Amino acid sequence: MGEFDGEVKYGGDTRAAVLAERRRENDLHALGVHVVRWAWPDLMQSDRLHRLLRDGLRMVGR
């Protein structure tokens, strides 16, 4: 699973947003789902994004 990390979700209550994100990601990990995250700098350099996605696929054995 992939997710773009933008800063908008942290605009309000940063602590609550981070805690909710951690809970959600822990729930996904418990289901065997690996999350790959990327941000604007990764999108601006295609080799960085490619490396993140490739490494994420390797972690799940694909």
CHARMM internal coordinates of N, CA and C (Angstrom, degrees):
IC EDIT
DIST 1 N 1 CA 1.4328
DIST 1 CA 1 C 1.5131
ANGL 1 N 1 CA 1 C 108.10
DIST 1 C 2 N 1.3130
ANGL 1 CA 1 C 2 N 116.80
DIHE 1 N 1 CA 1 C 2 N 141.97
DIST 2 N 2 CA 1.4499
ANGL 1 C 2 N 2 CA 121.32
DIHE 1 CA 1 C 2 N 2 CA 179.31
DIST 2 CA 2 C 1.5109
ANGL 2 N 2 CA 2 C 111.48
DIHE 1 C 2 N 2 CA 2 C -120.13
DIST 2 C 3 N 1.3329
ANGL 2 CA 2 C 3 N 114.84
DIHE 2 N 2 CA 2 C 3 N 151.25
DIST 3 N 3 CA 1.4591
ANGL 2 C 3 N 3 CA 119.28
DIHE 2 CA 2 C 3 N 3 CA -179.44
DIST 3 CA 3 C 1.5181
ANGL 3 N 3 CA 3 C 109.56
DIHE 2 C 3 N 3 CA 3 C -147.49
DIST 3 C 4 N 1.3198
ANGL 3 CA 3 C 4 N 114.38
DIHE 3 N 3 CA 3 C 4 N 134.00
DIST 4 N 4 CA 1.4608
ANGL 3 C 4 N 4 CA 121.20
DIHE 3 CA 3 C 4 N 4 CA 175.27
DIST 4 CA 4 C 1.5255
ANGL 4 N 4 CA 4 C 108.28
DIHE 3 C 4 N 4 CA 4 C -83.95
DIST 4 C 5 N 1.3108
ANGL 4 CA 4 C 5 N 116.93
DIHE 4 N 4 CA 4 C 5 N 129.37
DIST 5 N 5 CA 1.4609
ANGL 4 C 5 N 5 CA 121.60
DIHE 4 CA 4 C 5 N 5 CA 178.62
DIST 5 CA 5 C 1.5168
ANGL 5 N 5 CA 5 C 109.40
DIHE 4 C 5 N 5 CA 5 C -98.34
DIST 5 C 6 N 1.3177
ANGL 5 CA 5 C 6 N 115.77
DIHE 5 N 5 CA 5 C 6 N 93.52
DIST 6 N 6 CA 1.4518
ANGL 5 C 6 N 6 CA 120.62
DIHE 5 CA 5 C 6 N 6 CA 173.51
DIST 6 CA 6 C 1.5149
ANGL 6 N 6 CA 6 C 109.28
DIHE 5 C 6 N 6 CA 6 C -94.27
DIST 6 C 7 N 1.3138
ANGL 6 CA 6 C 7 N 116.37
DIHE 6 N 6 CA 6 C 7 N 169.20
DIST 7 N 7 CA 1.4570
ANGL 6 C 7 N 7 CA 120.04
DIHE 6 CA 6 C 7 N 7 CA -177.58
DIST 7 CA 7 C 1.5205
ANGL 7 N 7 CA 7 C 112.59
DIHE 6 C 7 N 7 CA 7 C -93.06
DIST 7 C 8 N 1.3254
ANGL 7 CA 7 C 8 N 118.71
DIHE 7 N 7 CA 7 C 8 N -7.91
DIST 8 N 8 CA 1.4596
ANGL 7 C 8 N 8 CA 121.56
DIHE 7 CA 7 C 8 N 8 CA -176.10
DIST 8 CA 8 C 1.5210
ANGL 8 N 8 CA 8 C 111.91
DIHE 7 C 8 N 8 CA 8 C -61.47
DIST 8 C 9 N 1.3302
ANGL 8 CA 8 C 9 N 117.11
DIHE 8 N 8 CA 8 C 9 N -39.08
DIST 9 N 9 CA 1.4638
ANGL 8 C 9 N 9 CA 119.83
DIHE 8 CA 8 C 9 N 9 CA -176.84
DIST 9 CA 9 C 1.5209
ANGL 9 N 9 CA 9 C 112.09
DIHE 8 C 9 N 9 CA 9 C -65.09
DIST 9 C 10 N 1.3328
ANGL 9 CA 9 C 10 N 117.88
DIHE 9 N 9 CA 9 C 10 N -17.18
DIST 10 N 10 CA 1.4500
ANGL 9 C 10 N 10 CA 121.53
DIHE 9 CA 9 C 10 N 10 CA 179.60
DIST 10 CA 10 C 1.5252
ANGL 10 N 10 CA 10 C 112.39
DIHE 9 C 10 N 10 CA 10 C -96.69
DIST 10 C 11 N 1.3187
ANGL 10 CA 10 C 11 N 117.95
DIHE 10 N 10 CA 10 C 11 N 8.13
DIST 11 N 11 CA 1.4572
ANGL 10 C 11 N 11 CA 122.16
DIHE 10 CA 10 C 11 N 11 CA -176.19
DIST 11 CA 11 C 1.5155
ANGL 11 N 11 CA 11 C 114.30
DIHE 10 C 11 N 11 CA 11 C -65.45
DIST 11 C 12 N 1.2988
ANGL 11 CA 11 C 12 N 118.22
DIHE 11 N 11 CA 11 C 12 N -30.55
DIST 12 N 12 CA 1.4624
ANGL 11 C 12 N 12 CA 121.08
DIHE 11 CA 11 C 12 N 12 CA -178.25
DIST 12 CA 12 C 1.5038
ANGL 12 N 12 CA 12 C 111.46
DIHE 11 C 12 N 12 CA 12 C -96.41
DIST 12 C 13 N 1.3121
ANGL 12 CA 12 C 13 N 116.01
DIHE 12 N 12 CA 12 C 13 N -112.19
DIST 13 N 13 CA 1.4566
ANGL 12 C 13 N 13 CA 123.03
DIHE 12 CA 12 C 13 N 13 CA -179.45
DIST 13 CA 13 C 1.5280
ANGL 13 N 13 CA 13 C 108.66
DIHE 12 C 13 N 13 CA 13 C -84.81
DIST 13 C 14 N 1.3163
ANGL 13 CA 13 C 14 N 116.33
DIHE 13 N 13 CA 13 C 14 N 95.11
DIST 14 N 14 CA 1.4641
ANGL 13 C 14 N 14 CA 121.63
DIHE 13 CA 13 C 14 N 14 CA -175.24
DIST 14 CA 14 C 1.5244
ANGL 14 N 14 CA 14 C 111.74
DIHE 13 C 14 N 14 CA 14 C -59.43
DIST 14 C 15 N 1.3024
ANGL 14 CA 14 C 15 N 116.93
DIHE 14 N 14 CA 14 C 15 N -44.25
DIST 15 N 15 CA 1.4719
ANGL 14 C 15 N 15 CA 120.33
DIHE 14 CA 14 C 15 N 15 CA -178.25
DIST 15 CA 15 C 1.5195
ANGL 15 N 15 CA 15 C 110.82
DIHE 14 C 15 N 15 CA 15 C -60.42
DIST 15 C 16 N 1.3279
ANGL 15 CA 15 C 16 N 117.19
DIHE 15 N 15 CA 15 C 16 N -46.49
DIST 16 N 16 CA 1.4681
ANGL 15 C 16 N 16 CA 120.94
DIHE 15 CA 15 C 16 N 16 CA -179.91
DIST 16 CA 16 C 1.5192
ANGL 16 N 16 CA 16 C 110.68
DIHE 15 C 16 N 16 CA 16 C -63.32
DIST 16 C 17 N 1.3242
ANGL 16 CA 16 C 17 N 117.16
DIHE 16 N 16 CA 16 C 17 N -39.97
DIST 17 N 17 CA 1.4661
ANGL 16 C 17 N 17 CA 120.73
DIHE 16 CA 16 C 17 N 17 CA -179.75
DIST 17 CA 17 C 1.5236
ANGL 17 N 17 CA 17 C 111.18
DIHE 16 C 17 N 17 CA 17 C -64.72
DIST 17 C 18 N 1.3208
ANGL 17 CA 17 C 18 N 116.68
DIHE 17 N 17 CA 17 C 18 N -42.51
DIST 18 N 18 CA 1.4725
ANGL 17 C 18 N 18 CA 120.76
DIHE 17 CA 17 C 18 N 18 CA -179.87
DIST 18 CA 18 C 1.5248
ANGL 18 N 18 CA 18 C 110.43
DIHE 17 C 18 N 18 CA 18 C -66.55
DIST 18 C 19 N 1.3238
ANGL 18 CA 18 C 19 N 117.32
DIHE 18 N 18 CA 18 C 19 N -42.61
DIST 19 N 19 CA 1.4640
ANGL 18 C 19 N 19 CA 120.10
DIHE 18 CA 18 C 19 N 19 CA 179.31
DIST 19 CA 19 C 1.5270
ANGL 19 N 19 CA 19 C 111.52
DIHE 18 C 19 N 19 CA 19 C -64.87
DIST 19 C 20 N 1.3291
ANGL 19 CA 19 C 20 N 116.93
DIHE 19 N 19 CA 19 C 20 N -41.42
DIST 20 N 20 CA 1.4661
ANGL 19 C 20 N 20 CA 120.34
DIHE 19 CA 19 C 20 N 20 CA 177.96
DIST 20 CA 20 C 1.5196
ANGL 20 N 20 CA 20 C 110.47
DIHE 19 C 20 N 20 CA 20 C -63.84
DIST 20 C 21 N 1.3389
ANGL 20 CA 20 C 21 N 116.74
DIHE 20 N 20 CA 20 C 21 N -39.81
DIST 21 N 21 CA 1.4609
ANGL 20 C 21 N 21 CA 121.18
DIHE 20 CA 20 C 21 N 21 CA 178.85
DIST 21 CA 21 C 1.5280
ANGL 21 N 21 CA 21 C 110.51
DIHE 20 C 21 N 21 CA 21 C -63.52
DIST 21 C 22 N 1.3045
ANGL 21 CA 21 C 22 N 116.81
DIHE 21 N 21 CA 21 C 22 N -43.45
DIST 22 N 22 CA 1.4763
ANGL 21 C 22 N 22 CA 120.76
DIHE 21 CA 21 C 22 N 22 CA 178.77
DIST 22 CA 22 C 1.5246
ANGL 22 N 22 CA 22 C 111.33
DIHE 21 C 22 N 22 CA 22 C -62.39
DIST 22 C 23 N 1.3397
ANGL 22 CA 22 C 23 N 116.77
DIHE 22 N 22 CA 22 C 23 N -43.82
DIST 23 N 23 CA 1.4693
ANGL 22 C 23 N 23 CA 119.69
DIHE 22 CA 22 C 23 N 23 CA 178.78
DIST 23 CA 23 C 1.5230
ANGL 23 N 23 CA 23 C 110.84
DIHE 22 C 23 N 23 CA 23 C -61.50
DIST 23 C 24 N 1.3246
ANGL 23 CA 23 C 24 N 115.92
DIHE 23 N 23 CA 23 C 24 N -45.33
DIST 24 N 24 CA 1.4653
ANGL 23 C 24 N 24 CA 120.03
DIHE 23 CA 23 C 24 N 24 CA -179.33
DIST 24 CA 24 C 1.5200
ANGL 24 N 24 CA 24 C 110.52
DIHE 23 C 24 N 24 CA 24 C -62.75
DIST 24 C 25 N 1.3372
ANGL 24 CA 24 C 25 N 116.63
DIHE 24 N 24 CA 24 C 25 N -44.46
DIST 25 N 25 CA 1.4602
ANGL 24 C 25 N 25 CA 119.28
DIHE 24 CA 24 C 25 N 25 CA -179.47
DIST 25 CA 25 C 1.5237
ANGL 25 N 25 CA 25 C 111.16
DIHE 24 C 25 N 25 CA 25 C -66.67
DIST 25 C 26 N 1.3233
ANGL 25 CA 25 C 26 N 118.60
DIHE 25 N 25 CA 25 C 26 N -38.35
DIST 26 N 26 CA 1.4640
ANGL 25 C 26 N 26 CA 121.20
DIHE 25 CA 25 C 26 N 26 CA 176.07
DIST 26 CA 26 C 1.5225
ANGL 26 N 26 CA 26 C 111.03
DIHE 25 C 26 N 26 CA 26 C -61.60
DIST 26 C 27 N 1.3349
ANGL 26 CA 26 C 27 N 116.82
DIHE 26 N 26 CA 26 C 27 N -40.69
DIST 27 N 27 CA 1.4662
ANGL 26 C 27 N 27 CA 120.58
DIHE 26 CA 26 C 27 N 27 CA 177.26
DIST 27 CA 27 C 1.5230
ANGL 27 N 27 CA 27 C 110.82
DIHE 26 C 27 N 27 CA 27 C -62.41
DIST 27 C 28 N 1.3300
ANGL 27 CA 27 C 28 N 116.86
DIHE 27 N 27 CA 27 C 28 N -41.29
DIST 28 N 28 CA 1.4693
ANGL 27 C 28 N 28 CA 120.41
DIHE 27 CA 27 C 28 N 28 CA 178.42
DIST 28 CA 28 C 1.5257
ANGL 28 N 28 CA 28 C 110.78
DIHE 27 C 28 N 28 CA 28 C -65.17
DIST 28 C 29 N 1.3298
ANGL 28 CA 28 C 29 N 117.05
DIHE 28 N 28 CA 28 C 29 N -42.89
DIST 29 N 29 CA 1.4736
ANGL 28 C 29 N 29 CA 120.54
DIHE 28 CA 28 C 29 N 29 CA 178.54
DIST 29 CA 29 C 1.5275
ANGL 29 N 29 CA 29 C 110.57
DIHE 28 C 29 N 29 CA 29 C -61.36
DIST 29 C 30 N 1.3338
ANGL 29 CA 29 C 30 N 116.58
DIHE 29 N 29 CA 29 C 30 N -38.21
DIST 30 N 30 CA 1.4667
ANGL 29 C 30 N 30 CA 120.07
DIHE 29 CA 29 C 30 N 30 CA 179.00
DIST 30 CA 30 C 1.5256
ANGL 30 N 30 CA 30 C 111.43
DIHE 29 C 30 N 30 CA 30 C -63.43
DIST 30 C 31 N 1.3326
ANGL 30 CA 30 C 31 N 116.15
DIHE 30 N 30 CA 30 C 31 N -26.08
DIST 31 N 31 CA 1.4703
ANGL 30 C 31 N 31 CA 120.98
DIHE 30 CA 30 C 31 N 31 CA 177.17
DIST 31 CA 31 C 1.5254
ANGL 31 N 31 CA 31 C 112.23
DIHE 30 C 31 N 31 CA 31 C -87.76
DIST 31 C 32 N 1.3322
ANGL 31 CA 31 C 32 N 116.50
DIHE 31 N 31 CA 31 C 32 N -0.24
DIST 32 N 32 CA 1.4585
ANGL 31 C 32 N 32 CA 120.49
DIHE 31 CA 31 C 32 N 32 CA -179.38
DIST 32 CA 32 C 1.5146
ANGL 32 N 32 CA 32 C 113.88
DIHE 31 C 32 N 32 CA 32 C 85.96
DIST 32 C 33 N 1.3349
ANGL 32 CA 32 C 33 N 117.19
DIHE 32 N 32 CA 32 C 33 N 16.25
DIST 33 N 33 CA 1.4623
ANGL 32 C 33 N 33 CA 121.68
DIHE 32 CA 32 C 33 N 33 CA -179.37
DIST 33 CA 33 C 1.5198
ANGL 33 N 33 CA 33 C 109.05
DIHE 32 C 33 N 33 CA 33 C -95.30
DIST 33 C 34 N 1.3207
ANGL 33 CA 33 C 34 N 116.62
DIHE 33 N 33 CA 33 C 34 N 127.58
DIST 34 N 34 CA 1.4585
ANGL 33 C 34 N 34 CA 122.19
DIHE 33 CA 33 C 34 N 34 CA 176.08
DIST 34 CA 34 C 1.5259
ANGL 34 N 34 CA 34 C 107.98
DIHE 33 C 34 N 34 CA 34 C -97.17
DIST 34 C 35 N 1.3209
ANGL 34 CA 34 C 35 N 116.74
DIHE 34 N 34 CA 34 C 35 N 132.70
DIST 35 N 35 CA 1.4641
ANGL 34 C 35 N 35 CA 121.52
DIHE 34 CA 34 C 35 N 35 CA -178.34
DIST 35 CA 35 C 1.5194
ANGL 35 N 35 CA 35 C 109.70
DIHE 34 C 35 N 35 CA 35 C -105.59
DIST 35 C 36 N 1.3251
ANGL 35 CA 35 C 36 N 116.20
DIHE 35 N 35 CA 35 C 36 N 127.61
DIST 36 N 36 CA 1.4613
ANGL 35 C 36 N 36 CA 122.64
DIHE 35 CA 35 C 36 N 36 CA 173.80
DIST 36 CA 36 C 1.5163
ANGL 36 N 36 CA 36 C 106.80
DIHE 35 C 36 N 36 CA 36 C -104.39
DIST 36 C 37 N 1.3227
ANGL 36 CA 36 C 37 N 116.67
DIHE 36 N 36 CA 36 C 37 N 128.78
DIST 37 N 37 CA 1.4651
ANGL 36 C 37 N 37 CA 121.12
DIHE 36 CA 36 C 37 N 37 CA -179.23
DIST 37 CA 37 C 1.5241
ANGL 37 N 37 CA 37 C 110.19
DIHE 36 C 37 N 37 CA 37 C -113.00
DIST 37 C 38 N 1.3373
ANGL 37 CA 37 C 38 N 114.66
DIHE 37 N 37 CA 37 C 38 N 142.82
DIST 38 N 38 CA 1.4520
ANGL 37 C 38 N 38 CA 119.74
DIHE 37 CA 37 C 38 N 38 CA 173.97
DIST 38 CA 38 C 1.5117
ANGL 38 N 38 CA 38 C 108.92
DIHE 37 C 38 N 38 CA 38 C -140.25
DIST 38 C 39 N 1.3295
ANGL 38 CA 38 C 39 N 115.24
DIHE 38 N 38 CA 38 C 39 N 160.66
DIST 39 N 39 CA 1.4591
ANGL 38 C 39 N 39 CA 122.42
DIHE 38 CA 38 C 39 N 39 CA -178.25
DIST 39 CA 39 C 1.5309
ANGL 39 N 39 CA 39 C 108.77
DIHE 38 C 39 N 39 CA 39 C -133.91
DIST 39 C 40 N 1.3233
ANGL 39 CA 39 C 40 N 115.91
DIHE 39 N 39 CA 39 C 40 N 179.49
DIST 40 N 40 CA 1.4688
ANGL 39 C 40 N 40 CA 120.06
DIHE 39 CA 39 C 40 N 40 CA -177.22
DIST 40 CA 40 C 1.5247
ANGL 40 N 40 CA 40 C 113.74
DIHE 39 C 40 N 40 CA 40 C -51.48
DIST 40 C 41 N 1.3370
ANGL 40 CA 40 C 41 N 119.89
DIHE 40 N 40 CA 40 C 41 N -46.70
DIST 41 N 41 CA 1.4758
ANGL 40 C 41 N 41 CA 118.18
DIHE 40 CA 40 C 41 N 41 CA -179.69
DIST 41 CA 41 C 1.5303
ANGL 41 N 41 CA 41 C 112.96
DIHE 40 C 41 N 41 CA 41 C -57.80
DIST 41 C 42 N 1.3381
ANGL 41 CA 41 C 42 N 116.75
DIHE 41 N 41 CA 41 C 42 N -33.27
DIST 42 N 42 CA 1.4645
ANGL 41 C 42 N 42 CA 120.34
DIHE 41 CA 41 C 42 N 42 CA 178.77
DIST 42 CA 42 C 1.5210
ANGL 42 N 42 CA 42 C 110.79
DIHE 41 C 42 N 42 CA 42 C -69.51
DIST 42 C 43 N 1.3320
ANGL 42 CA 42 C 43 N 116.77
DIHE 42 N 42 CA 42 C 43 N -36.16
DIST 43 N 43 CA 1.4647
ANGL 42 C 43 N 43 CA 120.20
DIHE 42 CA 42 C 43 N 43 CA 179.27
DIST 43 CA 43 C 1.5190
ANGL 43 N 43 CA 43 C 111.86
DIHE 42 C 43 N 43 CA 43 C -71.02
DIST 43 C 44 N 1.3230
ANGL 43 CA 43 C 44 N 116.70
DIHE 43 N 43 CA 43 C 44 N -28.52
DIST 44 N 44 CA 1.4640
ANGL 43 C 44 N 44 CA 120.99
DIHE 43 CA 43 C 44 N 44 CA -179.02
DIST 44 CA 44 C 1.5250
ANGL 44 N 44 CA 44 C 111.86
DIHE 43 C 44 N 44 CA 44 C -75.76
DIST 44 C 45 N 1.3238
ANGL 44 CA 44 C 45 N 116.72
DIHE 44 N 44 CA 44 C 45 N -18.53
DIST 45 N 45 CA 1.4711
ANGL 44 C 45 N 45 CA 121.06
DIHE 44 CA 44 C 45 N 45 CA 179.34
DIST 45 CA 45 C 1.5272
ANGL 45 N 45 CA 45 C 107.53
DIHE 44 C 45 N 45 CA 45 C -125.36
DIST 45 C 46 N 1.3087
ANGL 45 CA 45 C 46 N 115.49
DIHE 45 N 45 CA 45 C 46 N 100.08
DIST 46 N 46 CA 1.4619
ANGL 45 C 46 N 46 CA 120.09
DIHE 45 CA 45 C 46 N 46 CA -173.31
DIST 46 CA 46 C 1.5294
ANGL 46 N 46 CA 46 C 112.96
DIHE 45 C 46 N 46 CA 46 C -58.44
DIST 46 C 47 N 1.3390
ANGL 46 CA 46 C 47 N 117.79
DIHE 46 N 46 CA 46 C 47 N -30.27
DIST 47 N 47 CA 1.4629
ANGL 46 C 47 N 47 CA 119.06
DIHE 46 CA 46 C 47 N 47 CA 178.75
DIST 47 CA 47 C 1.5261
ANGL 47 N 47 CA 47 C 111.16
DIHE 46 C 47 N 47 CA 47 C -66.74
DIST 47 C 48 N 1.3337
ANGL 47 CA 47 C 48 N 117.74
DIHE 47 N 47 CA 47 C 48 N -34.75
DIST 48 N 48 CA 1.4677
ANGL 47 C 48 N 48 CA 120.93
DIHE 47 CA 47 C 48 N 48 CA 176.63
DIST 48 CA 48 C 1.5231
ANGL 48 N 48 CA 48 C 110.67
DIHE 47 C 48 N 48 CA 48 C -65.78
DIST 48 C 49 N 1.3341
ANGL 48 CA 48 C 49 N 116.94
DIHE 48 N 48 CA 48 C 49 N -45.81
DIST 49 N 49 CA 1.4568
ANGL 48 C 49 N 49 CA 120.40
DIHE 48 CA 48 C 49 N 49 CA 179.93
DIST 49 CA 49 C 1.5266
ANGL 49 N 49 CA 49 C 110.32
DIHE 48 C 49 N 49 CA 49 C -63.87
DIST 49 C 50 N 1.3079
ANGL 49 CA 49 C 50 N 116.11
DIHE 49 N 49 CA 49 C 50 N -43.55
DIST 50 N 50 CA 1.4672
ANGL 49 C 50 N 50 CA 120.52
DIHE 49 CA 49 C 50 N 50 CA 178.84
DIST 50 CA 50 C 1.5195
ANGL 50 N 50 CA 50 C 110.60
DIHE 49 C 50 N 50 CA 50 C -58.74
DIST 50 C 51 N 1.3305
ANGL 50 CA 50 C 51 N 116.87
DIHE 50 N 50 CA 50 C 51 N -43.89
DIST 51 N 51 CA 1.4687
ANGL 50 C 51 N 51 CA 121.25
DIHE 50 CA 50 C 51 N 51 CA -179.67
DIST 51 CA 51 C 1.5346
ANGL 51 N 51 CA 51 C 110.73
DIHE 50 C 51 N 51 CA 51 C -63.82
DIST 51 C 52 N 1.3420
ANGL 51 CA 51 C 52 N 117.69
DIHE 51 N 51 CA 51 C 52 N -43.53
DIST 52 N 52 CA 1.4629
ANGL 51 C 52 N 52 CA 120.65
DIHE 51 CA 51 C 52 N 52 CA 178.28
DIST 52 CA 52 C 1.5243
ANGL 52 N 52 CA 52 C 111.53
DIHE 51 C 52 N 52 CA 52 C -59.74
DIST 52 C 53 N 1.3234
ANGL 52 CA 52 C 53 N 116.11
DIHE 52 N 52 CA 52 C 53 N -46.60
DIST 53 N 53 CA 1.4664
ANGL 52 C 53 N 53 CA 120.45
DIHE 52 CA 52 C 53 N 53 CA -178.72
DIST 53 CA 53 C 1.5244
ANGL 53 N 53 CA 53 C 111.41
DIHE 52 C 53 N 53 CA 53 C -67.08
DIST 53 C 54 N 1.3184
ANGL 53 CA 53 C 54 N 116.21
DIHE 53 N 53 CA 53 C 54 N -43.11
DIST 54 N 54 CA 1.4717
ANGL 53 C 54 N 54 CA 120.62
DIHE 53 CA 53 C 54 N 54 CA 178.83
DIST 54 CA 54 C 1.5230
ANGL 54 N 54 CA 54 C 110.79
DIHE 53 C 54 N 54 CA 54 C -61.14
DIST 54 C 55 N 1.3308
ANGL 54 CA 54 C 55 N 116.57
DIHE 54 N 54 CA 54 C 55 N -45.95
DIST 55 N 55 CA 1.4635
ANGL 54 C 55 N 55 CA 120.35
DIHE 54 CA 54 C 55 N 55 CA 179.88
DIST 55 CA 55 C 1.5270
ANGL 55 N 55 CA 55 C 110.99
DIHE 54 C 55 N 55 CA 55 C -65.09
DIST 55 C 56 N 1.3274
ANGL 55 CA 55 C 56 N 117.42
DIHE 55 N 55 CA 55 C 56 N -37.25
DIST 56 N 56 CA 1.4542
ANGL 55 C 56 N 56 CA 121.12
DIHE 55 CA 55 C 56 N 56 CA 176.63
DIST 56 CA 56 C 1.5144
ANGL 56 N 56 CA 56 C 111.97
DIHE 55 C 56 N 56 CA 56 C -62.71
DIST 56 C 57 N 1.3264
ANGL 56 CA 56 C 57 N 116.69
DIHE 56 N 56 CA 56 C 57 N -41.79
DIST 57 N 57 CA 1.4581
ANGL 56 C 57 N 57 CA 120.39
DIHE 56 CA 56 C 57 N 57 CA 177.43
DIST 57 CA 57 C 1.5206
ANGL 57 N 57 CA 57 C 111.83
DIHE 56 C 57 N 57 CA 57 C -65.79
DIST 57 C 58 N 1.3118
ANGL 57 CA 57 C 58 N 116.43
DIHE 57 N 57 CA 57 C 58 N -36.75
DIST 58 N 58 CA 1.4736
ANGL 57 C 58 N 58 CA 120.19
DIHE 57 CA 57 C 58 N 58 CA 177.59
DIST 58 CA 58 C 1.5282
ANGL 58 N 58 CA 58 C 110.53
DIHE 57 C 58 N 58 CA 58 C -63.53
DIST 58 C 59 N 1.3275
ANGL 58 CA 58 C 59 N 116.98
DIHE 58 N 58 CA 58 C 59 N -36.59
DIST 59 N 59 CA 1.4677
ANGL 58 C 59 N 59 CA 120.56
DIHE 58 CA 58 C 59 N 59 CA -178.36
DIST 59 CA 59 C 1.5289
ANGL 59 N 59 CA 59 C 111.25
DIHE 58 C 59 N 59 CA 59 C -64.61
DIST 59 C 60 N 1.3215
ANGL 59 CA 59 C 60 N 117.06
DIHE 59 N 59 CA 59 C 60 N -28.04
DIST 60 N 60 CA 1.4583
ANGL 59 C 60 N 60 CA 119.41
DIHE 59 CA 59 C 60 N 60 CA 179.86
DIST 60 CA 60 C 1.5217
ANGL 60 N 60 CA 60 C 111.51
DIHE 59 C 60 N 60 CA 60 C -100.81
DIST 60 C 61 N 1.3433
ANGL 60 CA 60 C 61 N 116.05
DIHE 60 N 60 CA 60 C 61 N 7.58
DIST 61 N 61 CA 1.4440
ANGL 60 C 61 N 61 CA 120.14
DIHE 60 CA 60 C 61 N 61 CA 175.01
DIST 61 CA 61 C 1.5219
ANGL 61 N 61 CA 61 C 115.98
DIHE 60 C 61 N 61 CA 61 C 77.06
DIST 61 C 62 N 1.3131
ANGL 61 CA 61 C 62 N 116.69
DIHE 61 N 61 CA 61 C 62 N 35.47
DIST 62 N 62 CA 1.4710
ANGL 61 C 62 N 62 CA 120.14
DIHE 61 CA 61 C 62 N 62 CA 179.00
DIST 62 CA 62 C 1.4985
ANGL 62 N 62 CA 62 C 111.07
DIHE 61 C 62 N 62 CA 62 C -117.76
END
COOR INIT
IC SEED 1 N 1 CA 1 C
IC BUILD
